[in-house]
Amino acid sequence: MPRFAFAPLSPGRILSPMFRYECTHWDGKARRGRLTTPHGEVDTPVFMPVGTAGSVKGVTPDQLRGAGVQMVLGNTYHLMLRPGAETVARLGGLHALMAWDGPILTDSGGYQVFSLAHLRTLSDDGVVFQSHVDGAEVRLTPERAVEIQRLLGADIIMQLDECPPAEAPRTAIADAVRRSALWARRCKAQAQTPCAERVHEARKPLILFGIQQGGVHADLRAESAAALVELDLPGYAIGGLGLGEGHDALCEVLDATDEQFPQDRPRYLMGIGEPRDILAAVLRGIDMFDCVLPTRNARNAQAFTWAGRMRLRNARWAEDPRPLDEQCDCYTCRHYSRGAIRHLFLAREMLGPTLVTLHNLRFFGSFMAAIRRAIADGDLPARARQWAEAFYHEDASP
Amino acid sequence: MPRFAFAPLSPGRILSPMFRYECTHWDGKARRGRLTTPHGEVDTPVFMPVGTAGSVKGVTPDQLRGAGVQMVLGNTYHLMLRPGAETVARLGGLHALMAWDGPILTDSGGYQVFSLAHLRTLSDDGVVFQSHVDGAEVRLTPERAVEIQRLLGADIIMQLDECPPAEAPRTAIADAVRRSALWARRCKAQAQTPCAERVHEARKPLILFGIQQGGVHADLRAESAAALVELDLPGYAIGGLGLGEGHDALCEVLDATDEQFPQDRPRYLMGIGEPRDILAAVLRGIDMFDCVLPTRNARNAQAFTWAGRMRLRNARWAEDPRPLDEQCDCYTCRHYSRGAIRHLFLAREMLGPTLVTLHNLRFFGSFMAAIRRAIADGDLPARARQWAEAFYHEDASP
């Protein structure tokens, strides 16, 4: 079993020597930098693959490292229901469960409660919902969300927030802004409370990010940001986007982000992974991303390349001996032909999804590395245009 | 794409400098030795995992190597139906399709035709059956079986044989013995015919093994062996076992094997993988095995250990932080707890089957290595008894 050593730290500190964000290059609002976490350093802008239930689906941690992944996201909602936060803690925490010794960020479960679960009650106290796993009634409060993430042992934890659907009326979104700010304050208080139980790494200081809500309403976004910044948190996330508002509306919200949040804290755009959106967001000062796009699409036989997406079930690849992408250095491209991968999907072999997942993770890693280089070179806007043109070309399939 | 270099060889030779079997140690009838193939050497007795449709399910070739796998088996029946032998050849052969540069043995498709397909006609000419993939009518003759395996580019190919069900009457089994002998002769003639098409490695000499039939009837087994030995083939397989005849009947058939086949050729017991049967077979002079047991059982959450089988969905493992086997050095045991693996199965994460497959392959590799050491030490019978006692103990689950 892997063991993770930590320098002894006094519990309850939010900003700590174990967590730093340094910005090293600017290109307009775009920032290149470095996050330091208890499990190592991360170059930003960074893309985090999603390890929903204790694994990035179909991929071992060695393969993740090999694909260049720096940091992963775990879903509190899924893990609290199965196997349960206390069980994860007893097994040594989420790092041990996943056998991943790099940084982990966990969300708070809020988004999934509002999108996956059957909601029973929602009040300022918290939410009560029915588990999608076994139908059990579960209560989640800001305090419990923090305690669960403490038990999981994540390097960065997220506040519980209320995430209304995209089509919600303005009044509902305003209410979510108010409630999320209230919950952010309670999450911070809980994160500063020394932990009674001493489980695995639970005593390390908790690094809590706040989550901005407000939909596409500029004034609500500003109000939400102001409430969070008042709490002086180590990082800030933009939530409630990527819900169907479209690329232009996303950009409009993000136009204000750089001014709304302090320069010296990382900014994390939650749930966004479409390359076009990532480029637009980095140009507006975002440092962190997560999305199921590279992994979920891989399982549906879709590969990402610089020339666009490839649908690997297409008959045109049946006898194509070329790799998915002739420039790519991933394990899949070094060993497998398009024809072989197409065959694995048609034969429903598990290896097909695994191989394309490895490739897509490598593509997202290379894409973020190219973005970081462009920022250092002061050339991001021009390169971003070129990349988007090649990627979203009409006949993009290479 | 990987490329495989071969020394130029005259086509049509059955015994060749690219294929050798050397016996280095004896312990009674048990033999330790080495197979030399165009894709490298293999220590025997050897266990070959099954890569039915172009992959050992859920495992990359790097992971296979890491688990200590020396040689894999490919299923002609599945590959001829999808993606088709000619397509595999155009993609560079089965080694390229699988990205496996070690030795491959392909079966002839006979066993699956008789067990998986809807059989239309069976005559001395060959079989006509309906594909289980798309319902198409497919004709398979001894000559076509050899040509398919030539196109796949296997290091060892198998003759087409007739494999009657275990409950078949003696007359049907006698007929299968006669027909399989006839087909062996035609397969040999075809293997010696220079290949018209020049696809990838198709010009390398074909190494053809014959397959003994005869059910549990000693006289039919003897008749079958005699007909094959007359053909002077580079290796001989025992077919038609593991079909429900039971351990004792299997042993009785194998009691005669060492006398029926020449000492200087490898002997391969097809489809057998139960550790008890492997031990009994090695003690009777068998060198090669293949079975879906370690991989299929892994996907059903069953792990093999020296102390017996573990059913990983069992609640007793929920919070067990120990690896599957504390003595095992496989990737899974070096990184994951029993609790984590149980969780991955309950959450239906693809990684669960992959991790237990890696472990089970390692177990089978270690098991065969221990058998080889015991033969060299002249101590196989005693150790075999100890291993079987520990493995098949009443309360075997560790």
Interface residues (C-beta under 8 A of the other chain):
Chain A: M1 P2 A53 G54 S55 K57 G58 V59 T60 P61 D62 Q63 H78 R82 P83 T87 R90 L91 G92 A96 L97 M98 A99 A318 E319 P321 R322 P323 Y331 H335 Y336 S337 G339 A340 R342 H343 L344 L346 A347 E349 M350 L351 P353 T354 L355
Chain B: M1 P2 A53 G54 S55 K57 G58 V59 T60 P61 D62 Q63 H78 R82 P83 T87 R90 L91 G92 A96 L97 M98 A99 A318 E319 P321 R322 P323 Y331 H335 Y336 S337 G339 A340 R342 H343 L344 L346 A347 E349 M350 L351 P353 T354 L355
